[in-house]
Amino acid sequence: MAARELARSPATEKATALSAAFARAPAQEILRAAIKDLFAEQIALVSSFGAESAVLLHMAAAIDPATPVLFIDTGMLFAETLAYRGELISRLGLTNAVTVEPDPVQLAKEDGENFLWSGNPDRCCQLRKVLPLARALEGYGAWISGRKRFQAHTRKSLPLFEADGTRIKINPLAHWSAPEIAAYLQAHRLPAHPLAAKGYLSIGCIPCTSPVKPGEDARAGRWRGRGKIECGLHTQPLDSVLGS
């Protein structure tokens, strides 16, 4: 879709208006409005259960523990992430956590040896993350992301609401800083991801995740040395990728 046509799309217009309307609203207010009013029964929270995920999950659980929480299990995640997911689901009382997985037939065809990440990390992410989430989001009118502006230079202009094809994507914590995240975790006594203390500030698949060095962006440890910063979930409308 051309930029001019996209700018006139209903989703883009709605996202722009919502970003302006909630510009000064606290994250909890944005999240409550999205779950209970704006997109009631048409919204899902997508969580990696990573280093900062407990904040948004805690807020959502306080609003409605039955909010759908979609978790993408790529088949290459750290055991610590899977254990942390179970701990948070139990601790927060989340009752509608759904595990999303890649198509096994497609994986067997294109990545039978589980080594696609080495030669073509973009396609690996497409198979293991983008396509599974695109399928899981069918039927939803909106989804919630935990992205924040401080995480990487590519996210510095992240809006509160944005168009994702025909859907709306909400980033309630877009304006939060790293100290605010840490303070919230401490105030609510939320458990930390087991790898966070080892310097893993952004946690994805095992082969493509490394600790972050002092002074680096929070996502510098992802796909290190490859010139790749995003997996693809946030670089293309997800309702346009099915069939690829």
NULUMTOR-777812 format. One line per field, with one value per atom (N, C-alpha, C): residue number from 1; x, y, z; residue in three letters; atom name. Coordinates in steps of 0.2 Angstrom, whole numbers, plus 5000, padded with zeros to 4 digits. Layout:
% residues N
n [NUM;...];
px [X;...];
py [Y;...];
pz [Z;...];
res [ALA;...];
atom [CA;...];
***
This chain:
% residues 244
n [1;1;1;2;2;2;3;3;3;4;4;4;5;5;5;6;6;6;7;7;7;8;8;8;9;9;9;10;10;10;11;11;11;12;12;12;13;13;13;14;14;14;15;15;15;16;16;16;17;17;17;18;18;18;19;19;19;20;20;20;21;21;21;22;22;22;23;23;23;24;24;24;25;25;25;26;26;26;27;27;27;28;28;28;29;29;29;30;30;30;31;31;31;32;32;32;33;33;33;34;34;34;35;35;35;36;36;36;37;37;37;38;38;38;39;39;39;40;40;40;41;41;41;42;42;42;43;43;43;44;44;44;45;45;45;46;46;46;47;47;47;48;48;48;49;49;49;50;50;50;51;51;51;52;52;52;53;53;53;54;54;54;55;55;55;56;56;56;57;57;57;58;58;58;59;59;59;60;60;60;61;61;61;62;62;62;63;63;63;64;64;64;65;65;65;66;66;66;67;67;67;68;68;68;69;69;69;70;70;70;71;71;71;72;72;72;73;73;73;74;74;74;75;75;75;76;76;76;77;77;77;78;78;78;79;79;79;80;80;80;81;81;81;82;82;82;83;83;83;84;84;84;85;85;85;86;86;86;87;87;87;88;88;88;89;89;89;90;90;90;91;91;91;92;92;92;93;93;93;94;94;94;95;95;95;96;96;96;97;97;97;98;98;98;99;99;99;100;100;100;101;101;101;102;102;102;103;103;103;104;104;104;105;105;105;106;106;106;107;107;107;108;108;108;109;109;109;110;110;110;111;111;111;112;112;112;113;113;113;114;114;114;115;115;115;116;116;116;117;117;117;118;118;118;119;119;119;120;120;120;121;121;121;122;122;122;123;123;123;124;124;124;125;125;125;126;126;126;127;127;127;128;128;128;129;129;129;130;130;130;131;131;131;132;132;132;133;133;133;134;134;134;135;135;135;136;136;136;137;137;137;138;138;138;139;139;139;140;140;140;141;141;141;142;142;142;143;143;143;144;144;144;145;145;145;146;146;146;147;147;147;148;148;148;149;149;149;150;150;150;151;151;151;152;152;152;153;153;153;154;154;154;155;155;155;156;156;156;157;157;157;158;158;158;159;159;159;160;160;160;161;161;161;162;162;162;163;163;163;164;164;164;165;165;165;166;166;166;167;167;167;168;168;168;169;169;169;170;170;170;171;171;171;172;172;172;173;173;173;174;174;174;175;175;175;176;176;176;177;177;177;178;178;178;179;179;179;180;180;180;181;181;181;182;182;182;183;183;183;184;184;184;185;185;185;186;186;186;187;187;187;188;188;188;189;189;189;190;190;190;191;191;191;192;192;192;193;193;193;194;194;194;195;195;195;196;196;196;197;197;197;198;198;198;199;199;199;200;200;200;201;201;201;202;202;202;203;203;203;204;204;204;205;205;205;206;206;206;207;207;207;208;208;208;209;209;209;210;210;210;211;211;211;212;212;212;213;213;213;214;214;214;215;215;215;216;216;216;217;217;217;218;218;218;219;219;219;220;220;220;221;221;221;222;222;222;223;223;223;224;224;224;225;225;225;226;226;226;227;227;227;228;228;228;229;229;229;230;230;230;231;231;231;232;232;232;233;233;233;234;234;234;235;235;235;236;236;236;237;237;237;238;238;238;239;239;239;240;240;240;241;241;241;242;242;242;243;243;243;244;244;244];
px [5004;5000;5004;5003;5007;5006;5011;5011;5005;5003;4998;4991;4990;4984;4984;4990;4990;4988;4990;4989;4981;4978;4970;4967;4970;4967;4963;4958;4954;4959;4963;4967;4972;4975;4980;4977;4971;4968;4966;4963;4961;4967;4973;4978;4981;4981;4983;4979;4972;4968;4968;4969;4970;4977;4982;4988;4988;4984;4983;4979;4973;4969;4972;4976;4979;4986;4989;4995;4998;4994;4996;4993;4990;4987;4992;4991;4996;4995;5000;5000;4994;4992;4987;4980;4979;4973;4973;4978;4978;4976;4979;4978;4971;4968;4961;4957;4958;4953;4953;4959;4960;4957;4957;4955;4947;4945;4938;4933;4936;4932;4933;4939;4940;4940;4943;4943;4941;4936;4933;4932;4935;4934;4937;4941;4944;4951;4954;4961;4965;4971;4976;4982;4985;4992;4997;5002;5007;5014;5016;5021;5027;5033;5039;5041;5038;5039;5047;5049;5056;5058;5063;5066;5062;5057;5053;5046;5044;5037;5033;5035;5031;5027;5030;5026;5019;5020;5013;5009;5011;5007;5004;5007;5004;4999;5000;4994;4988;4989;4984;4980;4984;4980;4976;4978;4974;4968;4968;4962;4957;4960;4956;4961;4961;4966;4964;4958;4956;4958;4961;4964;4968;4967;4971;4978;4983;4990;4993;4996;4999;5007;5009;5016;5019;5024;5027;5032;5031;5037;5040;5046;5049;5052;5053;5056;5064;5066;5073;5074;5069;5070;5074;5076;5080;5075;5077;5073;5071;5075;5074;5067;5067;5061;5054;5055;5049;5047;5052;5050;5048;5050;5048;5041;5039;5032;5027;5029;5025;5024;5030;5030;5025;5026;5022;5014;5013;5006;5002;5006;5003;5003;5008;5009;5003;5002;4998;4990;4989;4983;4980;4984;4982;4978;4972;4968;4967;4971;4970;4976;4981;4988;4988;4990;4990;4997;4999;5006;5005;5009;5008;5015;5014;5020;5020;5026;5027;5024;5022;5019;5025;5024;5029;5030;5025;5027;5031;5030;5034;5041;5041;5048;5052;5049;5052;5055;5051;5053;5059;5058;5063;5069;5068;5073;5073;5074;5074;5079;5085;5091;5091;5086;5086;5092;5094;5100;5099;5093;5091;5094;5094;5096;5103;5107;5114;5115;5111;5112;5107;5101;5095;5091;5094;5090;5083;5083;5076;5071;5073;5068;5066;5071;5070;5065;5066;5061;5054;5054;5048;5044;5047;5044;5042;5047;5046;5042;5042;5038;5033;5035;5030;5024;5025;5019;5015;5018;5013;5009;5012;5008;5003;5005;5000;4993;4995;4989;4985;4989;4986;4981;4983;4980;4973;4972;4967;4960;4956;4950;4950;4956;4957;4957;4955;4955;4961;4964;4970;4974;4980;4985;4989;4992;4996;5003;5008;5015;5018;5024;5027;5033;5034;5039;5040;5046;5047;5052;5052;5056;5064;5065;5072;5076;5072;5076;5081;5079;5084;5082;5087;5086;5081;5079;5074;5067;5067;5060;5059;5064;5063;5057;5054;5048;5041;5042;5036;5030;5024;5018;5015;5010;5006;5001;4998;4994;4997;4997;4999;4995;4995;4991;4996;4993;4996;4992;4992;4988;4981;4976;4969;4968;4973;4972;4975;4974;4978;4982;4988;4993;4994;4994;4995;5001;5005;5011;5010;5007;5006;5012;5017;5024;5029;5026;5031;5035;5033;5036;5040;5039;5043;5050;5054;5061;5063;5070;5072;5071;5073;5072;5065;5060;5053;5051;5054;5052;5055;5061;5064;5060;5058;5054;5048;5044;5038;5039;5044;5045;5046;5050;5052;5046;5042;5036;5031;5030;5025;5028;5035;5038;5037;5038;5038;5044;5044;5050;5054;5060;5064;5066;5066;5068;5075;5076;5082;5089;5088;5094;5095;5091;5092;5098;5099;5105;5112;5111;5117;5119;5115;5116;5112;5107;5102;5096;5097;5091;5086;5087;5082;5083;5078;5079;5075;5078;5074;5076;5078;5080;5087;5089;5096;5102;5101;5107;5108;5103;5103;5102;5104;5103;5110;5112;5119;5118;5122;5122;5123;5121;5122;5127;5132;5137;5135;5139;5137;5137;5132;5131;5128;5127;5123;5116;5112;5105;5103;5097;5094;5094;5093;5092;5099;5104;5111;5113;5110;5112;5108;5104;5100;5103;5104;5107;5114;5118;5124;5128;5131;5135;5132;5125;5122;5118;5119;5115;5108;5105;5098;5096;5090;5088;5081;5077;5070;5069;5064;5063;5058;5054;5049;5042;5041;5034;5032;5036;5034;5037;5039;5041;5037;5031;5027;5020;5014;5008;5007;5005;5005;4999;4994;4988;4990;4997;4999;5004;5006;5011;5009;5003;5000;5001;5003;5004;5011;5015;5022;5027];
py [4994;5000;5006;5011;5017;5021;5025;5029;5034;5037;5042;5038;5032;5028;5026;5024;5021;5027;5033;5039;5040;5038;5039;5033;5028;5022;5023;5020;5021;5019;5014;5012;5017;5020;5025;5031;5033;5039;5038;5032;5030;5030;5027;5027;5034;5038;5045;5049;5048;5051;5049;5042;5039;5041;5042;5044;5051;5055;5062;5062;5058;5058;5056;5051;5048;5050;5055;5058;5059;5061;5062;5057;5052;5047;5042;5039;5034;5028;5024;5017;5013;5013;5009;5011;5018;5020;5019;5019;5017;5010;5006;4998;4997;5000;4999;5001;5006;5009;5004;5002;4997;4990;4988;4981;4981;4986;4986;4990;4995;5000;5000;5002;5003;4997;4991;4985;4979;4980;4975;4968;4963;4956;4955;4960;4960;4961;4961;4962;4957;4956;4952;4955;4953;4955;4950;4953;4948;4949;4944;4944;4939;4941;4937;4934;4936;4934;4935;4941;4943;4947;4951;4954;4959;4962;4968;4966;4960;4958;4958;4957;4957;4963;4969;4975;4975;4974;4975;4969;4963;4957;4959;4962;4963;4968;4973;4978;4975;4971;4968;4963;4959;4955;4958;4964;4968;4971;4972;4974;4969;4963;4957;4951;4947;4941;4936;4937;4933;4936;4942;4945;4940;4939;4934;4936;4932;4933;4928;4931;4926;4926;4920;4919;4915;4917;4914;4909;4903;4898;4896;4899;4897;4890;4887;4881;4881;4888;4889;4894;4894;4898;4896;4900;4898;4894;4889;4885;4890;4895;4900;4904;4906;4909;4905;4899;4895;4894;4893;4893;4899;4905;4911;4912;4910;4911;4907;4901;4897;4901;4903;4907;4913;4917;4923;4922;4917;4915;4913;4909;4907;4913;4916;4922;4927;4929;4934;4932;4925;4923;4923;4923;4924;4918;4918;4913;4911;4915;4914;4915;4912;4912;4907;4909;4904;4904;4898;4897;4896;4900;4901;4897;4893;4889;4889;4888;4888;4882;4882;4877;4871;4866;4860;4858;4858;4856;4861;4867;4872;4872;4871;4871;4865;4859;4853;4854;4858;4859;4864;4870;4875;4875;4872;4872;4865;4860;4853;4852;4856;4855;4860;4865;4870;4874;4876;4880;4886;4887;4893;4899;4900;4906;4909;4904;4905;4909;4906;4908;4913;4913;4918;4919;4923;4925;4928;4932;4935;4930;4925;4920;4916;4915;4911;4914;4921;4925;4924;4925;4925;4918;4913;4906;4905;4907;4905;4910;4916;4921;4925;4928;4932;4929;4923;4919;4916;4913;4911;4916;4922;4927;4930;4931;4933;4928;4922;4917;4918;4918;4919;4925;4930;4937;4937;4932;4933;4933;4937;4938;4944;4946;4952;4958;4963;4970;4974;4972;4976;4971;4973;4969;4974;4972;4976;4973;4978;4977;4980;4977;4980;4984;4986;4990;4997;4999;5006;5010;5016;5020;5020;5018;5018;5012;5007;5001;5001;5005;5005;5012;5014;5020;5019;5013;5013;5013;5014;5015;5021;5026;5033;5036;5035;5039;5034;5029;5024;5028;5027;5031;5026;5029;5025;5020;5023;5019;5019;5014;5014;5009;5010;5005;4999;4993;4987;4984;4987;4985;4987;4983;4985;4985;4982;4982;4988;4989;4994;4991;4993;4991;4996;4994;4998;4997;5002;5002;5006;5004;5008;5010;5006;5008;5012;5014;5018;5023;5027;5032;5031;5025;5023;5022;5024;5023;5017;5015;5009;5009;5015;5016;5015;5017;5017;5009;5006;4998;4995;4996;4993;4995;5001;5004;5000;4999;4996;4988;4985;4978;4977;4982;4982;4983;4989;4991;4985;4981;4976;4969;4969;4963;4957;4959;4955;4951;4945;4941;4943;4943;4945;4939;4940;4935;4932;4926;4923;4925;4927;4929;4937;4940;4948;4950;4946;4947;4946;4942;4940;4945;4950;4955;4954;4950;4949;4954;4959;4965;4964;4960;4958;4951;4947;4940;4937;4933;4930;4923;4921;4914;4913;4907;4906;4908;4906;4907;4914;4918;4925;4930;4928;4932;4932;4938;4938;4944;4944;4949;4956;4961;4968;4971;4975;4978;4985;4987;4994;4999;5003;5009;5007;5001;4998;4999;4999;4999;4993;4993;4987;4981;4982;4977;4975;4978;4977;4970;4966;4959;4954;4957;4953;4953;4947;4946;4950;4950;4954;4953;4958;4958;4957;4956;4955;4961;4967;4973;4972;4967;4966;4968;4972;4974;4972;4970;4968;4962;4958;4951;4951;4957;4957;4958;4957;4958;4965;4970;4977;4981;4977;4981;4980;4976;4975;4973;4975;4974;4966;4963;4956;4953;4957;4954;4954;4956;4955;4950;4946;4941;4934;4933;4926;4923;4917;4915;4916;4919;4920;4914];
pz [5000;5000;5000;4996;4995;5001;5003;5009;5009;5003;5003;5005;5002;5003;5010;5013;5020;5025;5023;5027;5028;5023;5023;5026;5027;5030;5036;5038;5044;5050;5050;5055;5057;5052;5053;5056;5054;5056;5063;5065;5072;5076;5074;5078;5080;5075;5076;5081;5080;5085;5092;5093;5099;5103;5099;5102;5104;5101;5103;5109;5109;5115;5121;5121;5127;5128;5125;5125;5132;5137;5144;5149;5146;5150;5153;5159;5162;5158;5158;5155;5157;5163;5166;5163;5162;5159;5152;5148;5141;5140;5144;5144;5146;5151;5153;5148;5145;5139;5133;5132;5126;5127;5133;5135;5136;5140;5142;5138;5134;5130;5123;5121;5114;5109;5112;5108;5112;5116;5121;5117;5119;5117;5110;5107;5101;5101;5107;5108;5112;5110;5113;5115;5121;5123;5120;5117;5114;5119;5122;5126;5125;5126;5125;5132;5137;5144;5145;5142;5143;5149;5148;5154;5157;5153;5156;5155;5153;5152;5158;5164;5170;5171;5169;5170;5167;5160;5156;5158;5159;5161;5168;5172;5179;5178;5174;5173;5170;5165;5161;5166;5170;5175;5180;5182;5186;5183;5177;5173;5171;5169;5167;5166;5171;5170;5164;5161;5156;5149;5149;5143;5139;5133;5129;5129;5131;5131;5126;5121;5116;5117;5117;5118;5112;5109;5103;5105;5105;5106;5100;5098;5092;5092;5097;5098;5099;5100;5101;5107;5111;5117;5123;5127;5133;5138;5141;5146;5151;5153;5158;5156;5150;5147;5148;5147;5147;5155;5159;5166;5169;5167;5169;5167;5161;5158;5163;5165;5169;5176;5178;5185;5185;5180;5179;5178;5174;5173;5180;5184;5190;5195;5195;5200;5199;5192;5191;5190;5189;5189;5182;5177;5170;5168;5165;5164;5156;5152;5145;5141;5144;5140;5135;5129;5123;5120;5119;5116;5108;5105;5097;5095;5090;5088;5080;5077;5070;5067;5061;5057;5056;5059;5059;5052;5048;5041;5037;5038;5035;5038;5044;5047;5045;5044;5042;5035;5031;5024;5023;5027;5026;5031;5037;5042;5046;5042;5045;5050;5049;5054;5059;5060;5064;5064;5058;5057;5052;5051;5046;5049;5056;5059;5057;5055;5054;5047;5042;5035;5033;5036;5034;5040;5045;5051;5049;5044;5043;5041;5037;5035;5041;5046;5052;5056;5057;5061;5058;5051;5048;5049;5049;5050;5057;5061;5068;5073;5070;5074;5070;5065;5061;5058;5055;5052;5058;5063;5068;5072;5073;5076;5071;5065;5060;5060;5060;5061;5067;5073;5079;5080;5077;5077;5073;5069;5064;5069;5067;5071;5076;5078;5083;5079;5082;5079;5082;5087;5090;5094;5095;5099;5103;5109;5113;5113;5113;5112;5118;5121;5126;5124;5118;5116;5119;5120;5123;5119;5119;5115;5117;5123;5125;5123;5121;5119;5113;5108;5103;5099;5095;5091;5086;5084;5079;5082;5089;5093;5096;5094;5098;5096;5091;5089;5090;5094;5094;5097;5094;5096;5101;5104;5109;5105;5100;5095;5088;5085;5078;5074;5067;5063;5061;5061;5059;5054;5048;5043;5044;5045;5047;5054;5058;5065;5068;5075;5079;5084;5084;5089;5094;5101;5106;5110;5112;5115;5122;5127;5133;5136;5136;5139;5135;5129;5124;5128;5132;5135;5141;5144;5150;5149;5154;5154;5158;5157;5161;5168;5171;5179;5181;5177;5178;5178;5173;5173;5179;5181;5187;5193;5194;5200;5200;5195;5195;5197;5194;5196;5203;5206;5213;5218;5216;5220;5220;5215;5215;5216;5218;5220;5215;5208;5203;5202;5200;5199;5193;5193;5187;5183;5176;5172;5174;5175;5177;5174;5167;5163;5164;5167;5167;5171;5177;5181;5177;5172;5168;5162;5162;5156;5150;5151;5145;5146;5142;5143;5138;5133;5128;5126;5127;5127;5122;5117;5111;5111;5105;5104;5106;5108;5110;5105;5099;5095;5093;5094;5092;5098;5104;5110;5113;5115;5119;5124;5130;5135;5132;5135;5133;5137;5133;5136;5139;5144;5147;5142;5142;5137;5130;5129;5123;5124;5118;5118;5121;5124;5127;5122;5116;5111;5107;5109;5106;5106;5111;5111;5106;5103;5098;5091;5088;5081;5081;5086;5086;5080;5078;5072;5065;5065;5059;5056;5059;5056;5056;5061;5061;5068;5069;5075;5077;5072;5073;5070;5073;5070;5065;5064;5059;5061;5067;5070;5070;5070;5070;5064;5059;5053;5047;5047;5042;5045;5041;5043;5044;5049;5050;5046;5044;5040;5033;5031;5024;5023;5028;5027;5026;5028;5027;5020;5019;5012;5010;5014;5012;5014];
res [MET;MET;MET;ALA;ALA;ALA;ALA;ALA;ALA;ARG;ARG;ARG;GLU;GLU;GLU;LEU;LEU;LEU;ALA;ALA;ALA;ARG;ARG;ARG;SER;SER;SER;PRO;PRO;PRO;ALA;ALA;ALA;THR;THR;THR;GLU;GLU;GLU;LYS;LYS;LYS;ALA;ALA;ALA;THR;THR;THR;ALA;ALA;ALA;LEU;LEU;LEU;SER;SER;SER;ALA;ALA;ALA;ALA;ALA;ALA;PHE;PHE;PHE;ALA;ALA;ALA;ARG;ARG;ARG;ALA;ALA;ALA;PRO;PRO;PRO;ALA;ALA;ALA;GLN;GLN;GLN;GLU;GLU;GLU;ILE;ILE;ILE;LEU;LEU;LEU;ARG;ARG;ARG;ALA;ALA;ALA;ALA;ALA;ALA;ILE;ILE;ILE;LYS;LYS;LYS;ASP;ASP;ASP;LEU;LEU;LEU;PHE;PHE;PHE;ALA;ALA;ALA;GLU;GLU;GLU;GLN;GLN;GLN;ILE;ILE;ILE;ALA;ALA;ALA;LEU;LEU;LEU;VAL;VAL;VAL;SER;SER;SER;SER;SER;SER;PHE;PHE;PHE;GLY;GLY;GLY;ALA;ALA;ALA;GLU;GLU;GLU;SER;SER;SER;ALA;ALA;ALA;VAL;VAL;VAL;LEU;LEU;LEU;LEU;LEU;LEU;HIS;HIS;HIS;MET;MET;MET;ALA;ALA;ALA;ALA;ALA;ALA;ALA;ALA;ALA;ILE;ILE;ILE;ASP;ASP;ASP;PRO;PRO;PRO;ALA;ALA;ALA;THR;THR;THR;PRO;PRO;PRO;VAL;VAL;VAL;LEU;LEU;LEU;PHE;PHE;PHE;ILE;ILE;ILE;ASP;ASP;ASP;THR;THR;THR;GLY;GLY;GLY;MET;MET;MET;LEU;LEU;LEU;PHE;PHE;PHE;ALA;ALA;ALA;GLU;GLU;GLU;THR;THR;THR;LEU;LEU;LEU;ALA;ALA;ALA;TYR;TYR;TYR;ARG;ARG;ARG;GLY;GLY;GLY;GLU;GLU;GLU;LEU;LEU;LEU;ILE;ILE;ILE;SER;SER;SER;ARG;ARG;ARG;LEU;LEU;LEU;GLY;GLY;GLY;LEU;LEU;LEU;THR;THR;THR;ASN;ASN;ASN;ALA;ALA;ALA;VAL;VAL;VAL;THR;THR;THR;VAL;VAL;VAL;GLU;GLU;GLU;PRO;PRO;PRO;ASP;ASP;ASP;PRO;PRO;PRO;VAL;VAL;VAL;GLN;GLN;GLN;LEU;LEU;LEU;ALA;ALA;ALA;LYS;LYS;LYS;GLU;GLU;GLU;ASP;ASP;ASP;GLY;GLY;GLY;GLU;GLU;GLU;ASN;ASN;ASN;PHE;PHE;PHE;LEU;LEU;LEU;TRP;TRP;TRP;SER;SER;SER;GLY;GLY;GLY;ASN;ASN;ASN;PRO;PRO;PRO;ASP;ASP;ASP;ARG;ARG;ARG;CYS;CYS;CYS;CYS;CYS;CYS;GLN;GLN;GLN;LEU;LEU;LEU;ARG;ARG;ARG;LYS;LYS;LYS;VAL;VAL;VAL;LEU;LEU;LEU;PRO;PRO;PRO;LEU;LEU;LEU;ALA;ALA;ALA;ARG;ARG;ARG;ALA;ALA;ALA;LEU;LEU;LEU;GLU;GLU;GLU;GLY;GLY;GLY;TYR;TYR;TYR;GLY;GLY;GLY;ALA;ALA;ALA;TRP;TRP;TRP;ILE;ILE;ILE;SER;SER;SER;GLY;GLY;GLY;ARG;ARG;ARG;LYS;LYS;LYS;ARG;ARG;ARG;PHE;PHE;PHE;GLN;GLN;GLN;ALA;ALA;ALA;HIS;HIS;HIS;THR;THR;THR;ARG;ARG;ARG;LYS;LYS;LYS;SER;SER;SER;LEU;LEU;LEU;PRO;PRO;PRO;LEU;LEU;LEU;PHE;PHE;PHE;GLU;GLU;GLU;ALA;ALA;ALA;ASP;ASP;ASP;GLY;GLY;GLY;THR;THR;THR;ARG;ARG;ARG;ILE;ILE;ILE;LYS;LYS;LYS;ILE;ILE;ILE;ASN;ASN;ASN;PRO;PRO;PRO;LEU;LEU;LEU;ALA;ALA;ALA;HIS;HIS;HIS;TRP;TRP;TRP;SER;SER;SER;ALA;ALA;ALA;PRO;PRO;PRO;GLU;GLU;GLU;ILE;ILE;ILE;ALA;ALA;ALA;ALA;ALA;ALA;TYR;TYR;TYR;LEU;LEU;LEU;GLN;GLN;GLN;ALA;ALA;ALA;HIS;HIS;HIS;ARG;ARG;ARG;LEU;LEU;LEU;PRO;PRO;PRO;ALA;ALA;ALA;HIS;HIS;HIS;PRO;PRO;PRO;LEU;LEU;LEU;ALA;ALA;ALA;ALA;ALA;ALA;LYS;LYS;LYS;GLY;GLY;GLY;TYR;TYR;TYR;LEU;LEU;LEU;SER;SER;SER;ILE;ILE;ILE;GLY;GLY;GLY;CYS;CYS;CYS;ILE;ILE;ILE;PRO;PRO;PRO;CYS;CYS;CYS;THR;THR;THR;SER;SER;SER;PRO;PRO;PRO;VAL;VAL;VAL;LYS;LYS;LYS;PRO;PRO;PRO;GLY;GLY;GLY;GLU;GLU;GLU;ASP;ASP;ASP;ALA;ALA;ALA;ARG;ARG;ARG;ALA;ALA;ALA;GLY;GLY;GLY;ARG;ARG;ARG;TRP;TRP;TRP;ARG;ARG;ARG;GLY;GLY;GLY;ARG;ARG;ARG;GLY;GLY;GLY;LYS;LYS;LYS;ILE;ILE;ILE;GLU;GLU;GLU;CYS;CYS;CYS;GLY;GLY;GLY;LEU;LEU;LEU;HIS;HIS;HIS;THR;THR;THR;GLN;GLN;GLN;PRO;PRO;PRO;LEU;LEU;LEU;ASP;ASP;ASP;SER;SER;SER;VAL;VAL;VAL;LEU;LEU;LEU;GLY;GLY;GLY;SER;SER;SER];
atom [N;CA;C;N;CA;C;N;CA;C;N;CA;C;N;CA;C;N;CA;C;N;CA;C;N;CA;C;N;CA;C;N;CA;C;N;CA;C;N;CA;C;N;CA;C;N;CA;C;N;CA;C;N;CA;C;N;CA;C;N;CA;C;N;CA;C;N;CA;C;N;CA;C;N;CA;C;N;CA;C;N;CA;C;N;CA;C;N;CA;C;N;CA;C;N;CA;C;N;CA;C;N;CA;C;N;CA;C;N;CA;C;N;CA;C;N;CA;C;N;CA;C;N;CA;C;N;CA;C;N;CA;C;N;CA;C;N;CA;C;N;CA;C;N;CA;C;N;CA;C;N;CA;C;N;CA;C;N;CA;C;N;CA;C;N;CA;C;N;CA;C;N;CA;C;N;CA;C;N;CA;C;N;CA;C;N;CA;C;N;CA;C;N;CA;C;N;CA;C;N;CA;C;N;CA;C;N;CA;C;N;CA;C;N;CA;C;N;CA;C;N;CA;C;N;CA;C;N;CA;C;N;CA;C;N;CA;C;N;CA;C;N;CA;C;N;CA;C;N;CA;C;N;CA;C;N;CA;C;N;CA;C;N;CA;C;N;CA;C;N;CA;C;N;CA;C;N;CA;C;N;CA;C;N;CA;C;N;CA;C;N;CA;C;N;CA;C;N;CA;C;N;CA;C;N;CA;C;N;CA;C;N;CA;C;N;CA;C;N;CA;C;N;CA;C;N;CA;C;N;CA;C;N;CA;C;N;CA;C;N;CA;C;N;CA;C;N;CA;C;N;CA;C;N;CA;C;N;CA;C;N;CA;C;N;CA;C;N;CA;C;N;CA;C;N;CA;C;N;CA;C;N;CA;C;N;CA;C;N;CA;C;N;CA;C;N;CA;C;N;CA;C;N;CA;C;N;CA;C;N;CA;C;N;CA;C;N;CA;C;N;CA;C;N;CA;C;N;CA;C;N;CA;C;N;CA;C;N;CA;C;N;CA;C;N;CA;C;N;CA;C;N;CA;C;N;CA;C;N;CA;C;N;CA;C;N;CA;C;N;CA;C;N;CA;C;N;CA;C;N;CA;C;N;CA;C;N;CA;C;N;CA;C;N;CA;C;N;CA;C;N;CA;C;N;CA;C;N;CA;C;N;CA;C;N;CA;C;N;CA;C;N;CA;C;N;CA;C;N;CA;C;N;CA;C;N;CA;C;N;CA;C;N;CA;C;N;CA;C;N;CA;C;N;CA;C;N;CA;C;N;CA;C;N;CA;C;N;CA;C;N;CA;C;N;CA;C;N;CA;C;N;CA;C;N;CA;C;N;CA;C;N;CA;C;N;CA;C;N;CA;C;N;CA;C;N;CA;C;N;CA;C;N;CA;C;N;CA;C;N;CA;C;N;CA;C;N;CA;C;N;CA;C;N;CA;C;N;CA;C;N;CA;C;N;CA;C;N;CA;C;N;CA;C;N;CA;C;N;CA;C;N;CA;C;N;CA;C;N;CA;C;N;CA;C;N;CA;C;N;CA;C;N;CA;C;N;CA;C;N;CA;C;N;CA;C;N;CA;C;N;CA;C;N;CA;C;N;CA;C;N;CA;C;N;CA;C;N;CA;C;N;CA;C;N;CA;C;N;CA;C;N;CA;C;N;CA;C;N;CA;C;N;CA;C;N;CA;C;N;CA;C;N;CA;C;N;CA;C;N;CA;C;N;CA;C;N;CA;C;N;CA;C;N;CA;C;N;CA;C;N;CA;C;N;CA;C;N;CA;C;N;CA;C;N;CA;C;N;CA;C;N;CA;C;N;CA;C;N;CA;C;N;CA;C;N;CA;C;N;CA;C;N;CA;C;N;CA;C;N;CA;C;N;CA;C;N;CA;C;N;CA;C;N;CA;C;N;CA;C;N;CA;C];
***
